[in-house]
Amino acid sequence: MGQTLEFSGKDVDIAIKNACEALTLSKDEIKYDVISEGTSGIFGIVGRKDAKIRVNNPDNKSASQTELEGIKSIVDEAFGEETRLEEPPKKEVKSFEAPEPVDVSEDSIVLGNEALQKMADLITDDAKVSARTEKDRLTLTIEGGNAGILIGRKGQTLDAMQFLTDKIINRKSEARVRVKVDIEGYMETRKSNLRHLAFKMADKAKKTGRPATINQMSAQDRRIVHLALKDDNKVRTQSMGDGYYRRLVIFPKKKNSFRGKRRSKR
């Protein structure tokens, strides 16, 4: 008798696609029940829940192997296959540092430009969107209009526009496109400030020996902090919570001191 597995996705179709990829079966070959159709939440940002399906696995894979593949499918859906560190079967090895570049299609450029221009026009007047591409990244820049209103408090309006533009483009794109929205160089300034904050909080964690927490961070901001501290072998970073905005916790590492104390007691 086959084992029962659960798969998630932005909607039921993507959950089915994840199941097919994990089990290496076609859609017609799997039997599934819909557990939850998911909810889009407010503007797709607050309160969003993934769709879930339950699949009867007909092959003889071990429970641990199928469970691992199910987890991989969820990670791929959320972050893209380039985040995997292991070697995919029958493909060249991909690493996080050097993912295989995919050219941004003309359709993606037009779709992103039009979607962002409509959002900007609803917020302010005289804003103009331009686009440039670099490998698998599409950068959309807004010039003119009221930059302060477009950026919003702590960049939240800019975050929302980038999130929605990313979803609109990648909903119809076969290959994952990395979307970046910038307004008058704000993102570079923000990146520099976040790196400074990351180093400051890491020093605090190392000095106090306690975790240091940065609250309410978007996925893009968390990634900047993760990358800033990835070569610091005295701390580790972890995102915690649910939803689009999450906490990022910086933990100090204490392996050596812990082992020394244990040895001194014996």
NUKE-761342 format. One record per residue: residue in three letters; residue number from 1; chain; x, z, y of N, C-alpha, C in turn. Coordinates in pm, 1 decimal. Atoms other than C-alpha are relative to their C-alpha. Layout:
 resn resi chain       nu       nw       nv      cau      caw      cav       cu       cw       cv
  ALA  NUM     A        X        Z        Y        X        Z        Y        X        Z        Y
...
! end
This chain:
 resn resi chain       nu       nw       nv      cau      caw      cav       cu       cw       cv
  MET    1     A     85.8      0.0   -120.3      0.0      0.0      0.0     88.7      0.0    124.3
  GLY    2     A    -82.6     10.7   -119.5    137.4    -97.0    345.0     -9.7    123.5     87.1
  GLN    3     A     -2.1   -113.9    -90.3    231.0    156.5    606.2    -70.8    -35.3    130.0
  THR    4     A     69.8     20.2   -126.8     37.5    202.5    930.4     95.0     28.6    115.4
  LEU    5     A    -89.8    -13.6   -114.9    231.6    150.9   1254.0    -79.8    -21.7    128.6
  GLU    6     A     64.3     16.9   -129.5    137.5    168.3   1621.2     93.9    -73.1     95.7
  PHE    7     A    -76.8     76.4    -97.1    251.9    -71.8   1895.0    -72.2      3.0    134.3
  SER    8     A     56.1     -7.2   -135.0    202.4    -68.3   2271.9     39.3   -122.7     79.9
  GLY    9     A    -30.7    109.5    -90.7    199.3   -323.8   2551.6    -84.2     11.2    124.9
  LYS   10     A     77.0     -3.8   -123.8     67.6   -393.4   2900.4   -148.1    -30.2    -25.5
  ASP   11     A    137.1     26.6     42.5   -241.8   -534.4   2732.0      1.1    -21.3   -150.3
  VAL   12     A     10.4     11.8    145.5   -368.2   -592.9   2377.6     81.2   -118.9    -51.3
  ASP   13     A    -74.2    118.6     44.4   -214.8   -942.2   2353.7    149.4     26.9     -8.9
  ILE   14     A   -143.5    -30.0      2.3    132.2   -811.8   2441.3     31.6    101.1   -110.2
  ALA   15     A    -19.4    -94.5    110.2     92.4   -521.0   2196.5      4.0    -75.0   -133.3
  ILE   16     A     -0.7     82.1    122.0     10.1   -777.9   1925.4    130.0    -78.7     -9.9
  LYS   17     A   -125.9     74.3     -1.7    311.6   -986.3   2030.2    116.2     89.2    -41.1
  ASN   18     A   -105.9    -94.3     37.0    535.9   -678.1   2003.7     -2.7     29.5   -149.9
  ALA   19     A     13.6    -26.5    142.8    399.3   -608.1   1655.7     50.8   -117.4    -81.6
  CYS   20     A    -44.4    120.2     71.7    460.5   -967.0   1543.5    151.9    -12.0      0.7
  GLU   21     A   -146.1      9.7    -10.5    820.0   -958.9   1670.6     69.0    106.2    -83.8
  ALA   22     A    -61.5   -109.5     75.7    896.0   -621.0   1513.6    -11.4    -20.8   -149.9
  LEU   23     A     24.4     18.3    143.3    747.0   -714.6   1177.1     35.5   -139.3    -49.0
  THR   24     A    -33.7    139.4     30.7    863.5  -1079.2   1190.9   -114.9    -69.6    -72.8
  LEU   25     A    119.9     63.2     54.8    509.8  -1198.9   1117.8    -73.3    -74.1    110.4
  SER   26     A     82.9     69.1    -97.8    270.8  -1439.1   1287.8   -125.1     82.8     27.1
  LYS   27     A    120.6    -73.4    -36.0    -46.4  -1318.7   1457.3   -104.4     -5.1   -110.7
  ASP   28     A     98.6     15.1    107.5   -256.0  -1453.0   1168.0     34.3     83.0   -123.3
  GLU   29     A    -44.5    -72.1    119.5    -50.8  -1253.0    915.3    -16.1    151.2     11.4
  ILE   30     A     12.0   -145.3    -14.7   -108.0   -907.0   1060.2   -146.3     40.8     13.2
  LYS   31     A    131.9    -59.5    -15.2   -415.5   -686.8   1039.4     12.8    120.9     91.7
  TYR   32     A    -15.9   -106.2    -97.9   -469.4   -453.2   1332.0   -135.5     50.4     49.0
  ASP   33     A    115.4    -59.7    -67.0   -718.8   -220.6   1497.6     42.2     39.4    141.0
  VAL   34     A    -29.8    -35.7   -139.1   -732.2   -168.2   1874.8    -32.1    147.8     21.3
  ILE   35     A     17.8   -142.4    -28.9   -678.6    199.6   1956.8    -44.4     18.7    144.1
  SER   36     A     32.0     -9.6   -141.6   -687.1    158.0   2334.1     32.7   -131.9     66.9
  GLU   37     A    -23.9    124.9    -71.9   -719.8   -146.3   2558.8     84.5     21.3    125.4
  GLY   38     A    -83.5    -32.4   -115.6   -522.9     33.9   2831.6    -76.8    -10.4    130.6
  THR   39     A     58.4      5.9   -133.6   -597.1     70.0   3200.8    106.3    -42.0     99.7
  SER   40     A    -95.7     50.5    -99.3   -435.4    -98.3   3500.2     32.8    102.9    106.4
  GLY   41     A    -24.7   -101.7   -101.9   -463.2    208.0   3725.3    -25.8    -54.9    140.2
  ILE   42     A     17.9     40.3   -139.9   -458.1    185.4   4104.8    113.0    -94.1     38.8
  PHE   43     A    -97.8    104.2    -32.9   -281.8   -140.3   4202.9    104.3    -15.5   -109.3
  GLY   44     A    -95.3     11.9    109.0   -112.0   -125.1   3863.1    114.8     96.7      8.7
  ILE   45     A   -113.1    -90.5    -21.7    108.8    163.3   3982.6    -33.7    141.8    -44.1
  VAL   46     A     36.3   -138.4     28.3    -73.7    496.3   3959.8   -103.8      3.7   -111.3
  GLY   47     A     96.8    -19.5    106.8   -249.1    599.4   3638.1     -8.1   -111.6   -101.3
  ARG   48     A      2.9    110.1     96.4   -162.5    288.0   3438.3     30.7     50.1   -140.1
  LYS   49     A    -24.2    -35.4    139.2   -181.3    324.2   3059.6      8.7   -126.0    -83.7
  ASP   50     A    -18.8    116.2     86.2    -57.8     79.0   2796.9   -111.6    -11.5   -103.2
  ALA   51     A     90.6     22.8    112.3   -282.3    -78.0   2538.4     71.4     36.4   -129.8
  LYS   52     A    -59.0    -38.0    128.2   -225.7     42.2   2178.3    -79.0    -62.2   -114.2
  ILE   53     A     64.3     50.4    120.3   -295.9   -115.1   1841.2     62.1     67.0   -122.2
  ARG   54     A    -49.1    -54.4    126.6   -262.7     13.9   1483.7      8.3   -115.0   -100.0
  VAL   55     A    -23.9    113.3     88.8   -110.2   -234.1   1236.7     31.4     49.0   -140.3
  ASN   56     A    -32.4    -28.5    139.5   -103.4   -222.1    856.3    117.8    -87.1    -39.4
  ASN   57     A   -121.7     72.4     32.4    250.7   -319.7    760.7     -2.2    -43.3   -146.8
  PRO   58     A     13.9     45.4    137.9    229.6   -538.9    449.2    130.0     -8.4    -78.3
  ASP   59     A   -125.4     17.4     74.9    600.1   -558.3    363.7     53.1    132.5    -49.8
  ASN   60     A    -57.0   -117.8     64.8    832.4   -310.9    194.4    110.7     64.6     81.2
  LYS   61     A   -102.1    -63.4    -82.4   1043.3   -198.4    486.8    -16.8    150.3     -4.3
  SER   62     A      5.5   -145.9      0.7   1130.6    169.8    497.8    -67.0     48.4    126.6
  ALA   63     A     70.2    -55.2   -116.0    940.9    396.0    737.0     91.6     10.1    119.8
  SER   64     A    -92.4    -17.1   -112.3   1249.6    465.4    945.7     33.4   -133.8     64.4
  GLN   65     A    -33.2    130.5    -54.0   1331.8     96.4    981.6   -113.5    -58.2     82.1
  THR   66     A    114.2     55.1    -72.6    982.1     -8.7   1085.1    -29.5     80.0    126.0
  GLU   67     A     22.3    -82.6   -119.2    948.5    284.6   1322.3    100.7    -35.6    108.0
  LEU   68     A   -103.4     37.2    -95.4   1279.6    189.1   1485.3    -33.1   -133.0     65.9
  GLU   69     A     34.1    129.5    -56.5   1163.2   -169.5   1528.5   -118.3     11.0     94.8
  GLY   70     A    112.7    -21.7    -90.1    839.2    -46.6   1682.7     46.7     53.7    134.1
  ILE   71     A    -55.3    -55.8   -123.6   1038.3    154.7   1936.1     71.5   -109.0     79.5
  LYS   72     A    -70.4    107.8    -68.1   1255.5   -147.8   2012.3    -95.7    -91.7     74.5
  SER   73     A     96.5     89.5    -63.0    949.0   -357.9   2086.7    -54.6     59.4    128.9
  ILE   74     A     50.8    -66.9   -120.4    822.9    -99.3   2337.4    106.0     -2.9    109.6
  VAL   75     A   -109.4      3.7    -96.6   1164.8    -80.3   2506.6     15.1   -139.5     58.5
  ASP   76     A    -10.2    136.8    -47.5   1180.1   -460.5   2525.8   -109.9    -32.8     99.2
  GLU   77     A    113.4     26.8    -88.8    835.8   -470.9   2686.7     21.2     64.6    136.7
  ALA   78     A    -14.7    -74.9   -124.8    924.4   -209.1   2947.1    119.0    -45.9     82.8
  PHE   79     A   -123.1     23.2    -74.6   1280.4   -308.4   3037.0     64.1   -136.1    -25.2
  GLY   80     A    -61.9    127.3     32.8   1360.8   -645.1   2879.1    106.0     15.9   -107.1
  GLU   81     A    -91.8     -8.5    113.2   1581.0   -726.9   2582.2    144.4     23.5     41.8
  GLU   82     A   -138.3    -15.2    -41.4   1897.9   -716.1   2793.9     45.6    144.1     -0.6
  THR   83     A    -39.1   -140.3      0.4   1889.9   -334.2   2782.5     46.7     46.5   -136.8
  ARG   84     A    -46.2    -40.3    132.0   1969.5   -329.1   2409.0    152.8     -1.5     -6.5
  LEU   85     A   -145.3     -7.8     15.0   2321.8   -227.9   2314.7     45.7    -54.5   -134.0
  GLU   86     A    -40.8     48.4    130.2   2318.7   -339.5   1950.7    -13.0   -150.7     -7.6
  GLU   87     A      0.7    144.4     16.0   2355.7   -694.7   1821.0   -132.4    -46.6    -57.2
  PRO   88     A    124.9     50.3     54.0   2022.6   -877.3   1781.3     27.2    -93.9   -116.5
  PRO   89     A    -22.4     86.7    115.1   1984.0  -1064.6   1450.4     -1.4   -146.3     39.6
  LYS   90     A    -10.3    143.8    -16.5   2090.8  -1430.7   1454.0     14.2    -41.5    145.5
  LYS   91     A    -24.9     32.7   -139.8   2183.7  -1415.9   1822.4    137.5     51.9     38.9
  GLU   92     A   -127.8    -48.8    -49.5   2499.9  -1371.2   2020.7    -16.2    142.6     50.9
  VAL   93     A      4.1   -139.3    -45.2   2589.4  -1013.7   2109.0    -25.6      4.0    149.5
  LYS   94     A     30.6    -19.6   -141.8   2437.0   -906.0   2438.2     30.5    143.6     37.7
  SER   95     A    -28.1   -134.8    -45.9   2547.7   -605.9   2639.7    -72.9     25.3    130.9
  PHE   96     A     69.7    -35.6   -124.4   2389.6   -418.4   2928.0     76.5    -50.9    121.2
  GLU   97     A    -80.8     39.4   -113.6   2682.3   -508.0   3153.6     -6.0   -150.1     25.1
  ALA   98     A     -4.4    144.7    -16.7   2661.3   -882.6   3088.2   -111.7    -68.1    -77.7
  PRO   99     A    110.4     65.8     68.7   2314.1  -1000.6   2986.2      8.8   -151.0     16.7
  GLU  100     A     -2.0    144.8     -5.4   2269.6  -1368.8   2913.9    -84.6    -48.1    117.3
  PRO  101     A     75.6     42.4   -118.0   2168.3  -1533.9   3243.7   -105.8   -104.4    -34.8
  VAL  102     A    107.3     96.7     17.8   1841.9  -1727.1   3258.6    -35.4    -54.1    137.8
  ASP  103     A     29.5     58.7   -130.1   1783.0  -1970.5   3542.1   -144.6     27.8     39.3
  VAL  104     A    134.8    -24.3    -52.1   1484.0  -1887.0   3760.6    -67.5   -135.1     21.6
  SER  105     A     69.5    127.6     -9.8   1228.0  -2166.5   3736.4    -57.4    -20.6    139.7
  GLU  106     A     58.8     32.6   -128.9   1086.8  -2346.2   4038.8   -140.5     59.2     12.1
  ASP  107     A    134.7    -57.9     -1.3    738.5  -2225.7   3940.5      4.0    148.0     36.6
  SER  108     A    -12.6   -142.8    -30.7    856.0  -1862.4   3954.0     32.0     21.7    147.4
  ILE  109     A    -36.9    -11.9   -141.7   1008.4  -1915.5   4298.2   -122.1    -21.7     88.6
  VAL  110     A    119.0     31.3    -79.9    691.7  -2074.4   4437.9   -103.8    110.5    -12.6
  LEU  111     A     99.9   -104.2     23.6    464.9  -1813.4   4277.7     36.3    128.7     72.2
  GLY  112     A    -44.9   -122.3    -66.1    672.9  -1521.7   4405.9     -7.9    -10.1    151.0
  ASN  113     A      2.6     20.3   -144.7    703.8  -1666.0   4755.0   -142.9      7.0     53.4
  GLU  114     A    139.6      1.8    -45.3    329.3  -1729.0   4785.1    -64.4    138.1     -9.2
  ALA  115     A     60.5   -132.5     18.8    229.6  -1388.0   4645.5     48.3     98.2    105.1
  LEU  116     A    -55.4    -94.0    -98.0    465.9  -1193.8   4873.1    -43.1    -35.9    141.6
  GLN  117     A     43.0     42.5   -133.5    369.6  -1401.7   5178.1   -142.2     46.4     28.5
  LYS  118     A    138.3    -46.5    -18.1      2.1  -1316.2   5123.9     -4.6    150.3     25.8
  MET  119     A     -4.2   -145.1    -22.2     83.1   -944.7   5100.4     49.7     31.3    141.2
  ALA  120     A    -57.5    -25.3   -132.3    297.9   -955.3   5414.3   -100.1    -35.5    110.4
  ASP  121     A     96.9     41.9   -101.0     26.6  -1142.8   5607.6   -114.1    100.3     15.0
  LEU  122     A    105.5   -101.4     -6.6   -224.1   -870.0   5521.0     46.2    127.4     69.6
  ILE  123     A    -55.2   -123.5    -57.5      8.4   -601.5   5657.5     41.1    -17.4    145.6
  THR  124     A    -50.1     21.9   -136.1    158.9   -755.5   5972.3     -6.2   -148.0     33.8
  ASP  125     A      1.1    139.9    -45.5    176.0  -1076.3   6177.2    142.6    -52.4     12.1
  ASP  126     A   -127.0     69.6    -27.7    457.7  -1330.7   6209.5    111.0     33.5    -98.4
  ALA  127     A   -101.9    -24.4    102.6    635.6  -1233.7   5886.0     20.9   -127.6    -80.5
  LYS  128     A    -33.7    121.7     74.0    814.8  -1511.5   5699.3     82.7     35.3   -122.6
  VAL  129     A    -69.1    -28.2    126.6    926.6  -1501.1   5334.5     89.6   -117.3    -36.7
  SER  130     A    -92.6    101.7     49.9   1233.1  -1689.8   5211.8     54.0     45.7   -134.6
  ALA  131     A    -44.4    -32.2    136.6   1380.8  -1707.2   4861.1    138.8    -55.5    -26.8
  ARG  132     A   -127.1     50.4     52.1   1722.7  -1738.9   4700.9     16.0     50.4   -142.3
  THR  133     A    -15.5    -36.1    140.7   1827.2  -1726.8   4337.4    147.2     13.8    -37.3
  GLU  134     A   -134.4    -18.0     56.2   2133.2  -1609.0   4145.4    -15.9     35.6   -146.4
  LYS  135     A     17.1    -15.5    144.9   2127.7  -1656.6   3766.9   -144.1     39.7    -30.4
  ASP  136     A    135.5    -41.1     37.3   1827.0  -1455.2   3643.7    -66.8     85.5    107.0
  ARG  137     A     53.9    -84.7   -107.0   1761.9  -1280.9   3977.5    -61.0    -85.6    110.4
  LEU  138     A     67.6     64.2   -111.9   1514.8  -1390.7   4243.3     -9.8    101.3    113.6
  THR  139     A      4.4    -87.7   -116.9   1563.4  -1233.5   4587.1    -91.8    -60.5    104.6
  LEU  140     A     95.0     42.4   -102.1   1274.8  -1262.3   4831.8     21.4     85.9    123.9
  THR  141     A    -30.4    -70.8   -124.6   1352.4  -1170.1   5191.8   -111.0    -22.0    101.8
  ILE  142     A    102.7      8.4   -104.8   1094.3  -1090.6   5460.5     68.1     18.4    135.3
  GLU  143     A    -53.7     -7.1   -135.6   1194.4  -1159.3   5820.9   -114.4     -8.1     99.6
  GLY  144     A    103.6      0.1   -101.9    990.7  -1096.1   6134.5   -107.8    102.2    -30.1
  GLY  145     A    106.4    -97.5     17.3    675.5   -891.6   6172.1     47.4    140.9     30.1
  ASN  146     A    -32.9   -140.6    -21.8    674.6   -512.2   6189.4     72.6     53.2   -123.1
  ALA  147     A    -80.4    -40.0    115.7    960.2   -413.3   5957.7    -30.8    142.6    -44.6
  GLY  148     A     27.6   -139.3     34.1    877.9    -41.8   5975.7   -124.3     15.1    -85.4
  ILE  149     A    123.7     -6.5     78.0    524.4    -94.3   5847.9     18.9    -64.6   -136.6
  LEU  150     A    -24.2     69.2    126.9    640.0   -338.5   5578.6     81.8     85.9    -96.9
  ILE  151     A    -82.3    -86.3     85.2    900.4    -92.9   5450.4    -77.0    124.2    -42.3
  GLY  152     A     79.5   -118.2     31.1    674.9    212.7   5473.0     82.7    127.0    -10.0
  ARG  153     A    -67.2   -129.6      9.4    755.9    581.4   5435.0     86.7      5.6   -125.2
  LYS  154     A    -97.7     -5.1    108.5   1068.6    617.5   5219.7      1.0   -127.4    -84.4
  GLY  155     A     -4.2    128.3     69.9   1035.6    249.6   5128.2   -112.8    -21.5    -99.4
  GLN  156     A    105.0      7.8    101.9    710.5    302.0   4935.6    -81.6   -128.8      9.7
  THR  157     A     73.0    126.9    -12.4    532.1     -4.0   5079.2     83.2   -114.8    -55.6
  LEU  158     A    -90.6    101.1     54.3    834.6   -218.6   4999.0      4.3      7.8   -152.4
  ASP  159     A      1.3    -18.9    145.2    844.2    -70.2   4647.5   -125.6    -60.3    -62.6
  ALA  160     A    126.9     48.6     54.0    477.3   -152.6   4594.8     -5.3   -152.6      0.8
  MET  161     A     -0.5    146.8     -7.6    519.7   -513.5   4711.3     93.5    -59.3   -104.4
  GLN  162     A    -93.0     50.3    101.7    822.4   -559.7   4486.5    -58.6     14.5   -139.9
  PHE  163     A     59.9    -24.8    131.3    641.4   -405.6   4188.4   -107.2   -104.8    -31.2
  LEU  164     A    108.0     95.8     21.3    336.7   -630.6   4233.2     53.1   -143.0    -13.9
  THR  165     A    -58.1    133.8      8.3    545.6   -943.8   4293.5     67.9    -21.2   -134.6
  ASP  166     A    -65.5      6.8    130.9    751.6   -870.0   3979.8   -103.0    -23.5   -110.2
  LYS  167     A    103.7     12.8    102.2    434.8   -831.1   3771.3    -65.7   -136.9      3.9
  ILE  168     A     64.7    130.5    -15.7    278.1  -1149.8   3911.1     89.0   -110.7    -56.1
  ILE  169     A    -92.2    103.2     47.4    589.6  -1358.5   3837.6     18.6      6.7   -150.7
  ASN  170     A    -33.9    -12.8    142.2    670.5  -1219.8   3493.1   -121.8     -6.5    -91.8
  ARG  171     A    120.9     17.5     81.6    309.0  -1234.2   3377.6    -10.1   -144.0    -49.6
  LYS  172     A      9.2    140.9     36.6    343.1  -1612.9   3368.9    135.4    -62.3    -36.0
  SER  173     A   -133.5     51.6     28.9    717.4  -1647.0   3307.4     38.3     28.5   -144.8
  GLU  174     A    -41.2    -17.7    139.0    850.7  -1701.9   2954.2    124.3     87.6     -8.7
  ALA  175     A   -122.5    -79.9     -1.7   1191.6  -1551.3   3039.4    -10.2    105.9    109.2
  ARG  176     A      3.5   -110.8    -95.5   1239.6  -1220.6   3220.4     73.6    -36.5    127.8
  VAL  177     A    -60.2     26.4   -130.3   1304.7  -1270.9   3591.7     14.2    132.7     74.1
  ARG  178     A    -21.7   -120.7    -79.3   1460.8   -988.2   3792.2    -35.4    -30.3    145.1
  VAL  179     A     50.4     25.7   -135.4   1279.1   -970.0   4125.5     47.1    109.7     95.6
  LYS  180     A    -42.9    -94.6   -103.5   1419.5   -808.8   4439.1    -62.0    -43.2    132.1
  VAL  181     A     57.5     26.3   -131.5   1236.6   -784.1   4771.4     79.1     80.1    103.2
  ASP  182     A    -78.9    -68.3   -102.6   1437.3   -702.4   5083.0    -56.9    -31.7    138.1
  ILE  183     A     46.5     15.7   -138.0   1351.9   -654.3   5449.6    112.3     41.8     93.4
  GLU  184     A   -104.4    -24.4    -99.7   1628.5   -685.4   5711.1    113.4     87.7    -53.5
  GLY  185     A   -113.4    -71.6     56.8   1899.3   -551.3   5477.0    -27.6    142.9    -40.7
  TYR  186     A     36.1   -138.0     32.7   1707.4   -232.9   5398.1     49.5     41.5   -138.7
  MET  187     A    -34.0    -35.1    137.9   1781.7   -247.5   5024.2    148.0     34.1    -16.7
  GLU  188     A   -143.2    -30.5     10.1   2160.8   -252.2   5069.7     29.2    137.5     59.0
  THR  189     A    -16.1   -132.8    -59.9   2142.5     48.5   5301.6    -53.2    107.9    -93.6
  ARG  190     A     60.6    -95.1     92.2   1915.1    224.1   5055.2     88.0     21.0   -122.6
  LYS  191     A    -88.3    -10.6    116.5   2149.5    147.3   4764.6    120.3     87.5     31.4
  SER  192     A   -114.8    -80.6    -40.9   2443.6    295.4   4955.1    -37.7    147.1     12.3
  ASN  193     A     45.9   -139.1    -15.5   2243.1    609.8   5040.5    -27.5     64.9   -135.6
  LEU  194     A     30.1    -54.7    132.8   2129.2    652.9   4679.2    127.4     30.2    -78.0
  ARG  195     A   -128.3    -26.3     66.9   2484.7    623.6   4546.5     63.8    128.1     55.7
  HIS  196     A    -53.6   -121.8    -63.0   2595.6    889.5   4796.9    -74.8    122.9    -50.5
  LEU  197     A     81.5   -110.9     50.2   2306.1   1112.7   4687.0     32.9     30.2   -146.0
  ALA  198     A    -31.9    -18.5    142.0   2393.2   1055.9   4319.6    129.4     79.4    -16.7
  PHE  199     A   -128.5    -70.6      9.0   2754.6   1169.4   4369.1    -13.0    144.8     47.6
  LYS  200     A     20.3   -134.7    -54.3   2642.5   1468.8   4576.1    -70.7     90.2   -100.9
  MET  201     A     75.8    -78.2     96.2   2389.8   1585.5   4315.7     79.7     22.4   -129.0
  ALA  202     A    -85.3    -16.4    118.1   2639.0   1527.9   4031.7    102.0    111.2     22.6
  ASP  203     A    -93.8   -107.2    -33.5   2892.8   1750.6   4208.9    -69.6    136.0     -5.0
  LYS  204     A     76.4   -124.3      3.1   2623.3   2015.5   4248.1    -23.6     46.7   -143.0
  ALA  205     A     24.9    -34.1    140.5   2539.3   2001.3   3876.8    127.2     51.9    -67.4
  LYS  206     A   -127.0    -42.2     60.8   2906.3   2033.5   3780.0     45.1    137.1     51.3
  LYS  207     A    -42.5   -127.5    -57.1   2971.5   2325.8   4016.3    -87.8    116.5    -45.2
  THR  208     A     93.1   -108.5     35.8   2660.3   2527.7   3928.6    -19.9     13.1   -150.6
  GLY  209     A     23.3     -1.5    144.4   2648.3   2433.9   3559.7   -147.4    -13.3    -35.3
  ARG  210     A    144.4     15.3     22.0   2274.8   2365.4   3600.2    -43.6   -141.9     34.0
  PRO  211     A     49.2    135.2    -29.1   2074.0   2041.3   3601.3    -41.9    -14.2    145.9
  ALA  212     A     42.5     31.0   -136.5   2015.5   1881.0   3941.4   -106.3   -109.7     -7.9
  THR  213     A    114.6     90.1     10.2   1685.3   1698.1   3995.7    -24.3    -75.0    130.7
  ILE  214     A     42.9     82.6   -112.9   1594.3   1408.9   4226.0   -143.1    -42.7    -29.7
  ASN  215     A    141.7     24.8     26.1   1215.5   1375.4   4256.7    -47.2   -136.2     50.3
  GLN  216     A     73.7    117.2    -46.9    982.9   1076.1   4296.1     89.9   -121.8     22.4
  MET  217     A    -85.9    117.6    -10.9   1212.3    782.8   4220.7    -62.7   -118.1    -74.2
  SER  218     A     48.5    121.1     64.7   1110.3    425.7   4142.7     98.7    -42.2   -108.7
  ALA  219     A    -87.3     47.6    108.2   1254.8    241.9   3841.0    129.0    -59.5     56.8
  GLN  220     A   -118.3     62.0    -59.6   1492.5     46.0   4067.2     94.8    105.3     55.5
  ASP  221     A    -84.7   -106.9    -54.6   1617.5    360.9   4243.9     67.2     79.3   -111.0
  ARG  222     A    -59.0    -73.2    112.9   1669.9    539.6   3912.1    114.5    -79.7    -61.6
  ARG  223     A   -104.7     84.7     57.2   1872.3    246.0   3784.3    127.6      6.1     84.0
  ILE  224     A   -116.7     -9.6    -88.3   2101.9    265.6   4089.2     76.6    129.3    -26.6
  VAL  225     A    -64.7   -129.2     26.4   2170.4    635.2   4020.0     63.9      0.8   -138.8
  HIS  226     A    -55.6      6.6    135.7   2218.1    577.1   3645.2    133.7    -75.2     -0.4
  LEU  227     A   -121.9     81.8     -2.6   2476.9    304.8   3713.6    111.0     66.4     80.1
  ALA  228     A   -100.5    -66.9    -83.3   2652.4    509.1   3983.2     74.1    108.2    -78.3
  LEU  229     A    -58.4   -113.8     71.8   2715.4    796.4   3738.6     36.5    -31.3   -145.5
  LYS  230     A    -19.9     30.7    142.5   2756.3    610.3   3408.2    144.2     20.5    -46.7
  ASP  231     A   -140.0    -18.6     37.9   3138.5    642.7   3414.4     48.7    143.9     20.2
  ASP  232     A    -35.5   -141.1    -17.4   3135.1   1015.8   3499.0    -25.1     72.5   -132.0
  ASN  233     A     15.4    -61.1    132.4   3203.0   1182.5   3162.6    -32.6    149.4      5.3
  LYS  234     A     34.2   -141.4    -12.0   3116.0   1527.5   3300.3   -149.1     23.4     21.9
  VAL  235     A    145.0    -12.5    -17.0   2746.1   1453.6   3356.4    -70.1   -111.0    -77.8
  ARG  236     A     84.5    105.2     56.4   2462.6   1258.4   3199.1   -131.0     -2.1     77.3
  THR  237     A    123.6     13.9    -76.8   2144.0   1127.2   3360.4   -116.3    -33.3    -92.2
  GLN  238     A    119.6     25.5     79.9   1789.7   1114.3   3226.1   -123.0     -5.6     88.8
  SER  239     A    126.6     10.2    -72.0   1457.2    994.9   3366.9   -105.2     80.7    -74.1
  MET  240     A    101.9    -85.1     60.7   1168.3   1232.8   3306.0   -132.8    -17.0     72.4
  GLY  241     A    133.4     13.0    -56.9    792.4   1215.0   3358.6    -65.3   -130.4    -40.2
  ASP  242     A     77.0    120.0     29.4    531.6    939.2   3342.6    -34.3    -72.4    128.8
  GLY  243     A     41.2     76.9   -115.6    414.4    664.0   3573.1    114.4    -74.5     65.8
  TYR  244     A   -100.2     81.6    -68.8    598.9    441.5   3818.8    106.9     86.2     66.2
  TYR  245     A    -95.8    -91.3    -62.8    760.1    726.9   4012.6     29.2    115.4    -95.6
  ARG  246     A    -39.3   -105.0     93.8    957.9    968.5   3792.7    115.7     80.9     57.2
  ARG  247     A   -114.7    -83.0    -37.5   1212.2   1248.5   3824.0    124.1    -51.2    -71.3
  LEU  248     A   -127.7     29.1     64.4   1577.5   1180.2   3753.6     81.5    129.3     -2.0
  VAL  249     A    -72.0   -125.8     16.3   1771.7   1477.3   3616.6    145.0    -28.2    -37.0
  ILE  250     A   -143.6     12.2     26.9   2151.8   1503.8   3621.0     44.7    127.7    -71.7
  PHE  251     A    -39.9   -114.4     81.8   2277.6   1731.3   3340.9    152.4     10.3     -5.8
  PRO  252     A   -144.5    -17.6     19.5   2629.7   1879.5   3336.0     31.3     10.2   -148.9
  LYS  253     A    -41.4     -9.3    140.8   2816.2   1845.6   3006.9     88.4    121.9    -18.5
  LYS  254     A    -74.5   -125.1     21.9   2957.1   2169.2   2856.9     58.0      8.4   -141.0
  LYS  255     A    -43.7     -0.6    139.8   3089.3   2066.9   2515.6    125.3     82.5    -22.1
  ASN  256     A   -128.1    -66.9     23.3   3445.0   2195.3   2551.2     -8.5    151.2     18.1
  SER  257     A      8.7   -143.8    -25.1   3361.4   2535.0   2702.9    -83.8     68.8   -106.0
  PHE  258     A     86.4    -59.7    102.0   3089.0   2595.9   2444.8     77.7     21.0   -129.6
  ARG  259     A    -77.5    -12.3    122.7   3322.4   2528.1   2153.1    105.8    109.6     11.2
  GLY  260     A   -102.7   -101.1    -17.1   3589.7   2750.8   2302.7    -55.7    140.1    -15.8
  LYS  261     A     61.7   -132.2     11.5   3351.2   3046.0   2327.5    -32.7     32.6   -144.9
  ARG  262     A     35.9    -24.9    139.0   3236.7   3005.5   1969.8    124.2     37.6    -80.8
  ARG  263     A   -122.7    -26.2     74.8   3595.5   3001.0   1841.0     57.7    137.8     33.2
  SER  264     A    -59.3   -127.6    -40.9   3700.5   3309.0   2041.3    -71.6    119.2    -63.2
  LYS  265     A     74.9   -109.7     59.8   3427.4   3520.6   1879.7     39.3     23.7   -145.6
  ARG  266     A    -31.3    -13.9    143.3   3553.1   3456.4   1525.5    134.2     63.3    -27.0
! end
